[in-house]
Amino acid sequence: MAMTSAERRDLMARARELLARNLIGKAGLTEAVMGQIRAALAGGELLKLRLPKDREEATQLIRRIEAEGPCELVGRVGFTAVFRGIAGAE
């Protein structure tokens, strides 16, 4: 189910109070990192994630996180992305 613009705006406002987590290191998006992301997103929670400073790499990581999450991208500002877990997807 796609988010409406009002839902997206509300979630991004809520995410402003979150600290951006820096989970993706030199090794990239490993299975251990995906496990941490899944745990953080459990039950439909929000996760603010710091991305690599390469735009194409960041875009590819967002796509992979959405596919393997299970989650959906709420929004992206620069090299920070906010994801919402999909409740009941596991």
Contact map, one row per residue, 1 for C-alpha under 8 A:
111000000000000000000000000000000000000000000000000000000000000000000000000000000000000000
111100000000000000000000000000000000000000000000000000000000000000000000000000000000000000
111110110000000000000000000000000000000000000000000000000000000000000000000000000000000000
011111110000000000000000000000000000000000000000000000000000000000000000000000000000000000
001111111000000000000000000000000000000000000000000000000000000000000000000000000000000000
000111111100000000000000000000000000000000000000000000000000000000000000000000000000000000
001111111110000000000000000000000000000000000000000000000000000000000000000000000000000000
001111111111000000000000000000000000000000000000000000000000000000000000011000000000000000
000011111111100000000000000000000000000000000000000000000000000000000000000000000000000000
000001111111110000000000000000000000000000000000000000000000000000000000000000000000000000
000000111111111000000000000000000000000000000000000000000000000000000000010000000000000000
000000011111111100000000000000000000000000000000000000000000000000000000011000000100000000
000000001111111110000000000000000000000000000000000000000000000000000000000000000000000000
000000000111111111000000000000000000000000000000000000000000000000000000000000000000000000
000000000011111111000000000000000000000000000111000000000000000000000000000000000100000000
000000000001111111100000000000000000000000000000000000000000000000000000000000000000000000
000000000000111111100000000000000000000000000000000000000000000000000000000000000000000000
000000000000011111110000000000000000000000000011000000000000000000000000000000000000000000
000000000000000111111000000000000000000000000001000000000000000000000000000000000000000000
000000000000000001111100000000000000000000000011110000000000000000000000000000010000000000
000000000000000000111110000000000000000000000011110000000000000000000000000000000000000000
000000000000000000011111100000000000000000000000111000000000000000000000000000000000000000
000000000000000000001111100000001000000000000000110000000000000000000000000000000000000000
000000000000000000000111111110001000000000000000011100000000000000000000000000000000000000
000000000000000000000111111110000000000000000000000000000000000000000000000000000000000000
000000000000000000000001111100000000000000000000000000000000000000000000000000000000000000
000000000000000000000001111111000000000000000000000000000000000000000000000000000000000000
000000000000000000000001111111000000000000000000000000000000000000000000000000000000000000
000000000000000000000001101111101100000000000000000000000000100000000000000000000000000000
000000000000000000000000001111111100000000000000000000000000000000000000000000000000000000
000000000000000000000000000011111110000000000000000000000000000000000000000000000000000000
000000000000000000000000000001111111000000000000000000000000000000000000000000000000000000
000000000000000000000011000011111111100000000000000000000000000000000000000000000000000000
000000000000000000000000000011111111110000000000000000000000000010011000000000000000000000
000000000000000000000000000000111111111000000000000000000000000000000000000000000000000000
000000000000000000000000000000011111111100000000000000000000000000000000000000000000000000
000000000000000000000000000000001111111110000010000000000000000000001000000000000000000000
000000000000000000000000000000000111111111000000000000000000000000001100000000000000100000
000000000000000000000000000000000011111111000000000000000000000000000000000000000000000000
000000000000000000000000000000000001111111001110000000000000000000000000000000000000000000
000000000000000000000000000000000000111111111110000000000000000000001010000000000011110000
000000000000000000000000000000000000011111111000000000000000000000000000000000000000111000
000000000000000000000000000000000000000011111000000000000000000000000000000000000000111100
000000000000000000000000000000000000000011111100000000000000000000000000000000000001111000
000000000000000000000000000000000000000111111110000000000000000000000000000000000001100000
000000000000001000000000000000000000000110011111000000000000000000000000000000000111100000
000000000000001001011000000000000000100110001111100000000000000000000000000000000111000000
000000000000001001111000000000000000000000000111110000000000000000000000000000011110000000
000000000000000000011110000000000000000000000011111000000000000000000000000000011110000000
000000000000000000011111000000000000000000000001111100000000000000000000000000111000000000
000000000000000000000101000000000000000000000000111110000100000000000000000000111000000000
000000000000000000000001000000000000000000000000011111101100000000000000000000100000000000
000000000000000000000000000000000000000000000000001111100100000000000000000000100000000000
000000000000000000000000000000000000000000000000000111111100000000000000000000000000000000
000000000000000000000000000000000000000000000000000111111110000000000000000000100000000000
000000000000000000000000000000000000000000000000000001111111000000000000000000000000000000
000000000000000000000000000000000000000000000000000101111111100000000000000000000000000000
000000000000000000000000000000000000000000000000001111111111110000000000000000100000000000
000000000000000000000000000000000000000000000000000000111111111000000000000000000000000000
000000000000000000000000000000000000000000000000000000011111111100000000000000000000000000
000000000000000000000000000010000000000000000000000000001111111110000000000000000000000000
000000000000000000000000000000000000000000000000000000000111111111000000100000001000000000
000000000000000000000000000000000000000000000000000000000011111111100000000000000000000000
000000000000000000000000000000000000000000000000000000000001111111111000000000000000000000
000000000000000000000000000000000100000000000000000000000000111111111110000000000000000000
000000000000000000000000000000000000000000000000000000000000011111111111100000000000000000
000000000000000000000000000000000000000000000000000000000000001111111110000000000000000000
000000000000000000000000000000000100000000000000000000000000000111111110000000000000000000
000000000000000000000000000000000100110010000000000000000000000111111111000000000000100000
000000000000000000000000000000000000010000000000000000000000000011111111000000000000110011
000000000000000000000000000000000000000010000000000000000000000011111111100000000011110000
000000000000000000000000000000000000000000000000000000000000000001001111110000000011110000
000000000000000000000000000000000000000000000000000000000000010001000011111100001111000000
000000010011000000000000000000000000000000000000000000000000000000000001111100001111000000
000000010001000000000000000000000000000000000000000000000000000000000000111110001110000000
000000000000000000000000000000000000000000000000000000000000000000000000111111111100000000
000000000000000000000000000000000000000000000000000000000000000000000000001111111000000000
000000000000000000000000000000000000000000000000000000000000000000000000000111111000000000
000000000000000000000000000000000000000000000000011110100100000000000000000111111000000000
000000000000000000010000000000000000000000000001111000000000000000000000000111111100000000
000000000000000000000000000000000000000000000001111000000000010000000000111111111110000000
000000000001001000000000000000000000000000000111100000000000000000000000111100011111000000
000000000000000000000000000000000000000010000111100000000000000000000011111000001111100000
000000000000000000000000000000000000000010011110000000000000000000000011110000000111110000
000000000000000000000000000000000000010011111100000000000000000000001111000000000011111000
000000000000000000000000000000000000000011110000000000000000000000000111000000000001111110
000000000000000000000000000000000000000001110000000000000000000000000000000000000000111111
000000000000000000000000000000000000000000100000000000000000000000000000000000000000011111
000000000000000000000000000000000000000000000000000000000000000000000100000000000000011111
000000000000000000000000000000000000000000000000000000000000000000000100000000000000001111
